[in-house]
Amino acid sequence: MRAVFFDFVGTLITKEGENRTHLNIIREVLKRSNTGIDAEEVWRAYEEESSKLFRELAGKEARKIRDVDTEALRRVAERYGFTVPEDFWGISLEMHARYGELFSDAVGTIKALKDLDLHVGIITDSDNDYIEAHLKALGIYDLFDSITTSEEAGYFKPHPRPFQLALEKAGVKASEAIYVGDNPLKDCVGAKNVEMLSVLLDPKGEKRELWKNCDFVVSKLNEVVEIVKGLL
């Protein structure tokens, strides 16, 4: 084992923090429109629309996340009668930097893996500017040896290309790497598509019916360290 790669949202940063971030994005957008619409109602509609779009794009040629997010919000704005501000992406980056929340054991896990002289990287469906800004805001940008995005690879997970590109950057074979993510269908299947081992982070055991897609399942990130030690 020579390399460990991580997904980002839901794996290194909590889904709760992401929800809080998105709710504050919606609050700021509605503030610009000077409307009395309920922010939580709009946020729920936005999450539903965004999730639908990303499900449709899974494994396909990548689009910029900013464009997908803007399209989701535009559809919701038409329904509720408010305007999407021109600086929506700037608002999004600011709120992600302000409200993003790491899992409590994320930094310790990354450092423990680096102490084993492993290449530690990220493979994520993300725009380059988003992931760089967010990692720097969280104070962990310099902990990673490589960062591979859907924007750079040209495809969304579970397409093989993001995984292949990350392996090329690390200079390792798929059999020498493991991928950690929270989505069995995108992360575990994507890793399996290139013959890389996979670890599913499922803190509450909510995805049990899909565990069969993954080689290992953990409830906490720091459990990955012991799995990797067993593979060295």
Secondary structure, DSSP 8 states (H G I E B T S, - for coil): --EEEE-SBTTTB-HHHHHHHHHHHHHHHHHHHT----HHHHHHHHHHHHHHHHHHHTTSB---HHHHHHHHHHHHHHHHT----TTHHHHHHHHHHHH--B-TTHHHHHHHHHHTT-EEEEEES--HHHHHHHHHHHT-GGG-SEEEEHHHHSB-TTSHHHHHHHHHHHT--GGGEEEEES-IIIIIHHHHHTT-EEEEE-TT-TTGGGGGG-SEEESSTTHHHHHHHHH-
